[in-house]
Amino acid sequence: MRRLALQFPDFNPVAVPIPAIHLGSLVLGPFPIRWYALAYIAGILIGWRYCVALVKNPRLWGERSPTMTPVQIDDLILWITMAIILGGRIGYICFYMLVSPDQRNELFTHPLEAFEIWKGGMSFHGALIGVSLAMIAFSVSNRVALLGVADLVAACQPIGQCFGRLANFINGELWGRPTTAPWGMVFCNSHSFDEGGHCAADIESPPGSGVWVHVARHPSQLYEAALEGVVLFLLLRWATHRAKWLQRPGAITGLWLIGYGVIRIALENVRNPDEGMPDFPLGLTMGMILSIPMILGGLGLLWWAFRGARPAAPAEPQTA
């Protein structure tokens, strides 16, 4: 008996279709505005305002001064935005396209595909490296403490992560492994057929038969939006507002590295491996391999942050 499964909604990856502009023989466009782009914009803008709110809240800093001023955060956002785009794309090329024989050959045959970010292909870990380099450069340029900058960025990161994973879901990409769970979803709609006439999430059964069948899969994008986004944000919110860890440089960054790394490794067990990737030993995936150093680095930062005495509590205001 065939098990029931949820049907993936008929989402259009294009949020706002802007048609081409014809100027005589010159054609400009079309210029589709995609949900993925809007997710990046929303994550950056909301994260920026949340970061400004953190530095404007004196209760979070105790006797310390905030790491940056709101004006410096305004400047940092430009650095972060470029780092996310460049790092995410370069990371995807290095960690995935060059590792996969099929994608590597496709890239060498059509090198301009390296710039086609509107077709997808951004690496979280590549963006992390890019943002880390941008924070180092920004800290040196503005003579501010690197760990303090990293703590503020880490506290805001889950906001963008949540929007990004929701956009992955709308795009019908990065779906999970096959499942018999009642919430399994068939990722196939009118926008997801490939050149072969079947959906990318379908399975050829039996292999080599040319017969493709729908299969229910974990909606792992929603798992990631909930855990890497909402849950991790609430954990960091507790650390900044209740535990006052912003007074210990490096603590928020360390907690974020550990939290994201653990969640990502756990969810890799239900997320479908990227197409064309080699079989890594011990059942590891590229996401797991790249997340292990994050956990180790986070543990090191937490040790560094808490190696000394607890910061003094701020003085209580005097009342008349």
Secondary structure as GFF3:
##gff-version 3
##sequence-region A 1 320
A	DSSP	beta_strand	6	7	.	.	.	ID=ss1
A	DSSP	beta_strand	14	16	.	.	.	ID=ss2
A	DSSP	beta_strand	21	23	.	.	.	ID=ss3
A	DSSP	beta_strand	26	28	.	.	.	ID=ss4
A	DSSP	beta_strand	33	34	.	.	.	ID=ss5
A	DSSP	alpha_helix	35	55	.	.	.	ID=ss6
A	DSSP	three_ten_helix	58	60	.	.	.	ID=ss7
A	DSSP	alpha_helix	70	92	.	.	.	ID=ss8
A	DSSP	pi_helix	93	97	.	.	.	ID=ss9
A	DSSP	alpha_helix	101	109	.	.	.	ID=ss10
A	DSSP	three_ten_helix	111	115	.	.	.	ID=ss11
A	DSSP	three_ten_helix	117	119	.	.	.	ID=ss12
A	DSSP	alpha_helix	124	142	.	.	.	ID=ss13
A	DSSP	alpha_helix	146	171	.	.	.	ID=ss14
A	DSSP	beta_strand	185	186	.	.	.	ID=ss15
A	DSSP	beta_strand	203	204	.	.	.	ID=ss16
A	DSSP	beta_strand	212	213	.	.	.	ID=ss17
A	DSSP	beta_strand	216	217	.	.	.	ID=ss18
A	DSSP	alpha_helix	220	224	.	.	.	ID=ss19
A	DSSP	pi_helix	225	231	.	.	.	ID=ss20
A	DSSP	alpha_helix	232	241	.	.	.	ID=ss21
A	DSSP	three_ten_helix	245	247	.	.	.	ID=ss22
A	DSSP	alpha_helix	251	267	.	.	.	ID=ss23
A	DSSP	three_ten_helix	281	283	.	.	.	ID=ss24
A	DSSP	alpha_helix	286	305	.	.	.	ID=ss25
###
